Amino acid sequence: MSCNDNPAAAGGDLSPMTVIVMLMLTMFLHHLLRRPRAREAKAKNNIVRLADDTAEQLSVDEVAIIFGYLLHQDIMRARVCKTWREAAKKAIVPPSDFVVDGVRSYNAMRVMSTALPNIQQLSIYDLGHGLDIFTNGEDPDEERAAAAETASYTTHDINIISNFRKLRVLEILNAPLNGRYPSLFHFPHLQRLAITYCHNLKWDLDMLASFPLLKELDCSSNHHLTGKAISGV
């Protein structure tokens, strides 16, 4: 991704010195964030030192450009000060695998929905084994909803993904969804959508009209899918 892909880069040309500082900081961050976990504490101290050393040289928008060259997990680790936390909220995160397939990864997604909202790729699978499901949507299957309530399932809010407005790839596979979830169908930049084996998710192919850039669609094995496919997808 180039700087021009990131709205944080807008607002005039950068000075040569600023560009040099940004390039050096990007290289240092790549080096520090690729270190083994055993050396993570030392790496974090060095990242804090980098943040302090560049505090007067780089703005929030300029740090956001740098973050646009890092993976989502590295950006989350690099949020060591207020400026860098604000930069993370503005950064356009390069597409990379982020899979929600259990409670731990769901909690990470919940944090990222506000701390790093501009991710471009998200995959949601089941929530693993145990008594964890997503909150019922509109018009749920009453029998399934009653069974979940009787079993005292722990519910998790799927609607938080509506914060990820820059998504280009969304995959939902075998997720414990029940009913209609309008929040899943409002991503203007989406190019690939896969919703498969979500037997209790109710949706209609007409809803694809809210994805003007959609190029790829996989909607196999959905018992409550209705409507006709839109031409061009």
Secondary structure, DSSP 8 states (H G I E B T S, - for coil): --GGGSGGG-SS---HHHHHHHHHHHHHHHHHHTS-GGGHHHHHHHHHHHHHHTTTT--HHHHHHHHTTS-HHHHHHH--SHHHHHHHHH--------EE-SHHHHHHHHHHHHHSTT--EEEE----SSSEEE---BS--HHHHHHHHHTT-EEE-GGGGGG-TT-SEEEEES----BB-GGGG--TT--EEEEES-TTB-EEGGGGGG-TT--EEE--S-TTEES---TT-
